[in-house]
Amino acid sequence: MTSFEPGGTERQMTELLRRLDPTRWEVHLACFEAKGPWFERAAERAASVAEFPVRSFGRPDVLRHVWNFASWCRDRRIALVQTTEIYSNIFALPAAALAGVPARIGSRRGLNTDRTRGLVTLQRLAYSCATKVVANSRASADQLRLEHVPEHRIAVVPNGLDFGPFTPRPPRAALRKVVAVGNLRPLKGHDVLIDAAVEILERFPDARFAIIGEGPERASLAARAAAHGVAHAFDFVGHSDDVPARLADADIFVHPSRFESFPNAVLEAMAAGLPIVASDVGGIPEVIEDGRTGFLVPPGEDETLASRVMHLMANPEEGTQVGAAAREAVLAAFSFDRMVARFDDIYLSELTRHGAVPAGHSQLAVS
């Protein structure tokens, strides 16, 4: 259940349902709203699409939608339900249990540090209806344990990436173009990059910074850059449909998040062969080996961030080596094929465990 807004979760789950073996899985798609940037791509692969227009969990009609989803699962003899994020966990896992769906796979694709206590509590209750909860990082799995999800119900499947659009980065004599990709929200730490830019520009006045992404913090970030006297060096690009090209034009990638589960943006920067400076939080250390495939810095410390960026600017050959090592690492460990194969194994294991492996297609609902 999702509205298919731009973002890593929608992209990951859309590619999952598109890449599942059609001789084994018949995919049915359920969503809150049948629209959004990723909807058409997801719907192309689905045997059917159903919309359950839940607008708020506080409205009385949510119970009618829960019943309708449960009936929809029964009518199609759905053997497995895969939810995608916090709202679909809350809605679809209890409904699938009500419908008697044998395998109910919940999802944990974030640390939920920006969610309300009420939503987190509802999700924790919904997880009790899951037969398995798949986290996209060890950091997310640790959060599940803190929320008392039993160990035997937890699995970890890292995100995948389509490497096709990302080409190896040629060596460059100077590293001055810094890029950051992410929604403009407080937890992404773009304010830290702006603060760090003050020191960076004192030493490298020709440095330039591009921030790709939209969000509620755009105006305040632009105002911060102006107040610090660095607005001339910043380009707030907004949403981009061609992130690979933007990365190919950059020299250094910065990801200053305060909290992070498993950042797709970092995978993309690695695939582009960029040297990376990122916060040492959440699932980022599971992706970046400090000093070899990138550099990790404490979250919120603009001086340390500036120091690492300036080190790369002063040592372009080292930056090229680190970027090449990052690309090699991501190609080896984070393909979509590897991600899909792991989900496929979990699905078959759960169906077998619940005695629900059919002779032909398995009816699978992605919600």
Residue, then its C-alpha position, 0 to 999 in steps of 0.5 A: m500500500t503506497s501512493f508511489e511518491p518519489g523515493g527509495t522505498e517506492r523504487q526498491m519495491t517497484e523493481l522487486l515486483r517487476r523482477l520476480d519470476p513471472t513463472r513462479w509469482e502472479v503479482h497483484l498490486a494494492c495501493f492507497e492511491a493509484k497514482g504517482p511517479w512509480f505507479e505506472r511502472a509497478a502496474e505494468r507488471a501486476a496481474s491486477v491493481a486495487e485501490f483502497p483509499v485510506r486517508s487517515f487511520g483515525r477515520p471510521d471508514v478505515l475498518r471498511h477498507v480493512w475488511n475490503f482488503a481482507s475480502w480482496c485477498r480471499d477472493r484472489r486466494i492470495a498466498l503471500v502479502q508483502t507490505t512496503e512501508i509504515y502505512s502499509n504495514i499498519f493497514a495490510l498486515p492485520a487485514a491479511a491475517l484476518a483474511g487467513v493469508p498464510a505468509r505475511i511479510g512486513s517491511r522495515r525500510g527506515l529507522n522511523t525517527d521522524r514518525t509520531r509515537g502513535l504511528v510507531t505504536l500502531q506499526r509495532l502492533a501490526y508487526s505481531c500479524a507478520t510471519k516475517v519482517v524484512a529490514n533493509s539494514r542491520a540498523s533497521a533490524d536492531q530497531l525491530r529487536l528494540e520493538h520486541v519483534p522476535e528474532h526468528r521473524i526478522a530477516v535482513v535484505p539490503n537494497g539493490l541498484d540497477f547499475g546500468p545508468f552509472t558509468p565509471r568516473p574518469p580521473r580528474a585533476a581537480l575536485r571542486k564540485v560537491v553534490a548531495v542527494g536527498n529529500l530536504r528534511p531536517l534529518k538529512g543534515h543539509d544544514v551541516l553541509i551549508d555550515a561546512a561550506v563556509e570553511i571549505l570556501e575559505r580554502f577552496p573559493d572555487a568549490r561549488f555545491a549542488i543539492i538535489g531533492e525537494g522538501p519542506e526545508r528548501a526555503s530555510l536552507a537557502a536562507r541559511a546559505a545566504a546568511h552564511g555568505v555562501a549562497h553564490a556557491f550553492d545550487f538548489v537543483g530540486h527534483s531531478d529525473d536524471v540523477p546519474a548524469r548529475l553524479a557524473d558531473a560531480d567530483i565529491f558526494v556528501h551525505p550528512s544525514r543525522f539518521e539513516s537506515f540504508p541510503n540508496a543515494v549512497l549506493e548510487a554515488m558509489a556506482a558512479g565512482l564518486p569519493i564519498v563523505a557520509s555520516d557514521v549513522g544507521g546503515i551507512p557503515e554497512v555500505i561504506e568502509d571508512g578510509r577505503t570506499g569512503f569517509l565516515v564522519p560524526p553526524g552534525e559535526d560541520e568542522t569534521l565534514a569540512s575537513r574530510v571534503m577539503h582533504l579530498m579536494a587537496n588529494p584528487e588522486e586519493g579521491t579517484q582511488v576511493g571512488a574506484a574502490a566504492r564502485e567495485a564494492v557496490l557492484a559486488a554486493f548490491s545488485f537488484d538481482r541479489m536483492v530479488a533472489r533473497f526476497d524469493d528465498i524468503y517467500l518460498s521459505e515462508l510459504t513452505r513453513h506454512g504449508a502453502v506452496p502451490a504446484g504452479h503460480s503463487q498469488l502474491a500481493v504487494s501492498 
